[in-house]
Amino acid sequence: MQYLLILSLAGALAAAAPAQSFDRKAAIAAAVPYQAVVGRDLWGVPRVHGQTDADAAFGLGYAFAEDDLPLIEEAMVAGNGHRLTARTTSEARIAYLVQLFRIPEQADRVWSNGLAPATKAYLQAYADGINLYAAQHPKEIGRGDLYPLSGKDIVRGSLFQTPLFYGMSGTLTRLLAPGAKRDLGRGQGLQVQRSEEKSLAGFLMRGDLTELGSNGFAVAPKRSGDGATRLIVNSHQPLEGPLA
């Protein structure tokens, strides 16, 4: 297995950066204290090693950004809709829901009273890993107004996504888009179409139709480094979109 030391910052500041307010040099400086290593196996799966939990979280954030920075930005737009300018009808709906769910107030309360210092450090480290990758690859940034991400931004995103993960999007669709086509044979009974005009839940989905249900994964012995079989059962994670 080959490893890449994240903190090897040669060539970090690429040329022709897009015009934006993101202080890339500050993001790179913030990454210096972390001791993290990211490796990829033969199938591209990241293996993250850190001296501390925060170091590992930093490496995890970097690896996720390396795999799909646009997806991370999509999720972070959802959590920070109260402070961003909506670019689409879907983002305007998201901003409405962020304030309907009182996400900013909840995040402030959780950050001030509900999290241990070690947890805050873990969340900030994860954000710093994403920020470092974005600073090193400015051409991949789609929403410069999101950066730099903070630990509290990660909390906001989680608070926003959680009720939707447990079916709130379907409830809102039934209330606000009662004409959306329903099919009781599909998951929670909603046949969600991607068109923003057809379904409020559309901003969480990709593709024309989204199947709802459980899933499982298996890794055969010949595809694991130690010859073991591994199972991930009923993780309830979609394969695409912000909740992937």
C-alpha positions as CSV (number, residue, x, y, z in Angstrom):
1,M,0.0,0.0,0.0
2,Q,1.3,3.4,-0.9
3,Y,0.8,6.3,1.5
4,L,0.5,10.0,0.9
5,L,1.5,12.3,3.7
6,I,-1.2,15.0,3.7
7,L,1.1,17.6,5.2
8,S,3.5,17.5,2.2
9,L,2.3,20.9,0.9
10,A,4.6,21.2,-2.2
11,G,2.6,22.9,-4.9
12,A,-0.3,23.5,-2.6
13,L,-1.0,26.9,-4.1
14,A,-2.0,26.1,-7.7
15,A,-2.0,28.8,-10.3
16,A,-5.0,30.5,-11.8
17,A,-7.2,30.4,-8.7
18,P,-10.7,31.6,-9.1
19,A,-11.6,34.9,-7.7
20,Q,-13.1,34.4,-4.2
21,S,-12.7,35.4,-0.6
22,F,-11.3,32.0,0.7
23,D,-8.0,32.6,2.3
24,R,-6.1,29.6,1.0
25,K,-2.9,30.4,2.7
26,A,-4.6,30.5,6.1
27,A,-6.3,27.1,5.4
28,I,-2.9,25.6,4.6
29,A,-1.4,27.1,7.8
30,A,-4.2,25.7,9.9
31,A,-3.4,22.2,8.6
32,V,0.3,22.2,9.8
33,P,-0.4,20.9,13.4
34,Y,-2.1,17.8,12.2
35,Q,-0.3,14.5,12.0
36,A,-2.3,12.4,9.5
37,V,-1.6,9.9,6.7
38,V,-4.0,8.9,3.9
39,G,-3.4,5.8,1.8
40,R,-5.4,4.2,-0.9
41,D,-5.7,0.4,-1.4
42,L,-5.9,-1.2,-4.9
43,W,-9.6,-0.3,-5.2
44,G,-9.1,3.3,-4.2
45,V,-10.6,3.0,-0.7
46,P,-8.9,5.5,1.6
47,R,-7.1,4.2,4.7
48,V,-6.7,7.0,7.3
49,H,-4.1,7.0,10.1
50,G,-3.7,9.7,12.7
51,Q,-1.8,10.2,16.0
52,T,-5.0,11.4,17.7
53,D,-8.7,11.2,16.9
54,A,-8.6,14.8,15.7
55,D,-5.7,13.9,13.4
56,A,-7.7,11.0,12.0
57,A,-10.7,13.3,11.5
58,F,-8.5,15.7,9.6
59,G,-7.4,12.9,7.3
60,L,-10.9,11.7,6.8
61,G,-12.1,15.1,5.8
62,Y,-9.2,15.4,3.3
63,A,-10.0,12.0,1.9
64,F,-13.7,12.7,1.5
65,A,-12.9,16.0,-0.2
66,E,-10.5,14.2,-2.5
67,D,-13.2,11.8,-3.5
68,D,-16.1,14.2,-4.0
69,L,-15.7,17.9,-3.0
70,P,-18.9,18.9,-4.9
71,L,-20.9,16.5,-2.8
72,I,-19.5,18.0,0.4
73,E,-20.4,21.5,-0.8
74,E,-23.9,20.3,-1.6
75,A,-24.3,19.0,1.9
76,M,-22.8,22.1,3.5
77,V,-25.1,24.4,1.5
78,A,-27.9,22.6,3.1
79,G,-26.6,23.3,6.6
80,N,-25.7,26.9,6.0
81,G,-28.6,28.1,3.9
82,H,-29.3,30.9,6.3
83,R,-26.1,32.8,5.4
84,L,-25.7,32.0,1.6
85,T,-27.3,33.7,-1.4
86,A,-29.6,31.1,-3.0
87,R,-28.6,30.5,-6.6
88,T,-31.5,28.2,-7.6
89,T,-35.1,27.5,-6.6
90,S,-33.9,24.4,-4.8
91,E,-31.4,26.4,-2.7
92,A,-34.1,28.9,-1.8
93,R,-36.2,26.0,-0.5
94,I,-33.2,24.8,1.5
95,A,-32.7,28.2,3.0
96,Y,-36.3,28.3,4.0
97,L,-36.1,24.8,5.7
98,V,-32.9,25.8,7.5
99,Q,-34.7,28.6,9.2
100,L,-37.9,26.6,9.6
101,F,-35.9,23.9,11.5
102,R,-34.1,26.7,13.5
103,I,-30.8,25.1,12.5
104,P,-28.5,28.2,13.3
105,E,-30.0,28.5,16.8
106,Q,-29.8,24.7,17.5
107,A,-26.2,24.6,16.3
108,D,-25.2,27.6,18.5
109,R,-26.8,25.8,21.5
110,V,-25.2,22.5,20.8
111,W,-21.8,24.0,20.2
112,S,-21.9,26.1,23.4
113,N,-23.5,23.5,25.8
114,G,-23.7,20.1,24.2
115,L,-20.2,19.2,23.0
116,A,-17.1,18.3,24.9
117,P,-13.9,20.1,23.9
118,A,-12.5,16.9,22.3
119,T,-15.6,16.6,20.1
120,K,-15.3,20.2,19.0
121,A,-11.6,19.6,18.1
122,Y,-12.6,16.5,16.2
123,L,-15.2,18.4,14.2
124,Q,-12.9,21.3,13.5
125,A,-10.2,18.9,12.4
126,Y,-12.6,17.3,9.9
127,A,-13.4,20.8,8.5
128,D,-9.7,21.7,8.4
129,G,-9.1,18.6,6.3
130,I,-11.7,19.7,3.7
131,N,-10.4,23.2,3.8
132,L,-6.8,22.0,3.0
133,Y,-7.9,20.0,0.0
134,A,-10.0,23.0,-1.3
135,A,-7.0,25.3,-0.8
136,Q,-4.8,22.9,-2.7
137,H,-7.3,22.4,-5.5
138,P,-9.0,25.8,-6.0
139,K,-10.3,24.9,-9.5
140,E,-12.6,22.3,-7.9
141,I,-14.3,24.8,-5.6
142,G,-17.8,25.4,-6.6
143,R,-19.0,27.6,-3.7
144,G,-16.2,29.8,-2.6
145,D,-18.6,31.5,-0.1
146,L,-18.7,28.3,2.0
147,Y,-15.0,28.4,2.9
148,P,-13.3,28.1,5.2
149,L,-15.6,25.5,6.8
150,S,-15.7,25.3,10.6
151,G,-16.6,22.7,13.0
152,K,-19.9,24.4,13.7
153,D,-20.7,24.2,9.9
154,I,-20.4,20.5,10.2
155,V,-22.8,20.5,13.1
156,R,-25.3,22.6,11.1
157,G,-25.1,20.2,8.2
158,S,-25.8,17.2,10.5
159,L,-28.7,18.9,12.2
160,F,-30.3,19.8,8.9
161,Q,-29.8,16.3,7.3
162,T,-30.9,14.2,10.3
163,P,-34.7,14.9,10.1
164,L,-34.6,14.5,6.3
165,F,-32.8,11.2,6.7
166,Y,-35.6,10.0,8.9
167,G,-38.4,10.9,6.5
168,M,-39.1,14.6,7.0
169,S,-38.6,15.3,3.3
170,G,-41.6,13.0,2.6
171,T,-43.7,14.7,5.2
172,L,-42.9,18.1,3.7
173,T,-43.6,16.9,0.2
174,R,-47.1,15.6,1.2
175,L,-47.8,19.0,2.9
176,L,-46.4,21.3,0.3
177,A,-46.6,19.3,-2.9
178,P,-49.7,17.1,-2.4
179,G,-49.9,16.5,-6.2
180,A,-46.6,14.6,-6.2
181,K,-47.1,11.1,-7.6
182,R,-47.4,8.4,-4.9
183,D,-46.7,4.7,-5.1
184,L,-47.2,2.7,-1.9
185,G,-45.0,-0.1,-3.3
186,R,-41.9,2.2,-3.2
187,G,-40.2,2.7,0.2
188,Q,-42.0,5.4,2.1
189,G,-44.7,5.7,-0.5
190,L,-43.3,8.6,-2.5
191,Q,-42.2,8.4,-6.1
192,V,-39.9,11.4,-6.1
193,Q,-39.1,13.0,-9.4
194,R,-36.0,15.2,-9.8
195,S,-38.0,18.2,-11.2
196,E,-37.9,20.9,-8.5
197,E,-41.4,21.9,-9.5
198,K,-42.7,18.4,-8.8
199,S,-41.3,17.7,-5.4
200,L,-39.9,19.6,-2.5
201,A,-37.8,16.5,-1.7
202,G,-36.2,16.7,-5.1
203,F,-33.2,18.6,-3.9
204,L,-32.0,15.6,-2.0
205,M,-32.4,13.2,-4.9
206,R,-30.5,12.5,-8.1
207,G,-31.8,10.9,-11.2
208,D,-35.4,10.7,-12.4
209,L,-36.6,8.3,-9.7
210,T,-35.1,7.3,-6.4
211,E,-35.6,3.9,-4.9
212,L,-36.0,3.9,-1.1
213,G,-35.1,0.9,1.1
214,S,-32.4,-0.9,3.0
215,N,-29.1,-2.1,1.6
216,G,-26.1,-4.2,2.5
217,F,-22.5,-4.6,1.4
218,A,-20.1,-7.6,1.5
219,V,-16.3,-7.7,1.0
220,A,-15.1,-11.1,-0.1
221,P,-11.9,-12.6,1.4
222,K,-10.0,-12.2,-1.9
223,R,-10.7,-8.4,-1.8
224,S,-9.6,-7.8,1.8
225,G,-6.0,-7.4,2.8
226,D,-6.2,-9.9,5.7
227,G,-8.4,-12.5,4.0
228,A,-11.4,-11.8,6.2
229,T,-15.0,-11.4,5.1
230,R,-16.7,-8.2,6.0
231,L,-20.4,-7.3,6.1
232,I,-22.1,-3.9,6.3
233,V,-25.7,-4.6,6.9
234,N,-28.7,-2.3,6.7
235,S,-26.7,1.0,6.7
236,H,-29.7,2.8,5.1
237,Q,-27.4,5.0,3.1
238,P,-28.3,6.0,-0.5
239,L,-25.6,5.5,-3.1
240,E,-25.8,9.1,-4.4
241,G,-26.7,12.6,-3.2
242,P,-25.9,14.5,0.0
243,L,-26.7,11.6,2.3
244,A,-24.4,9.2,0.5
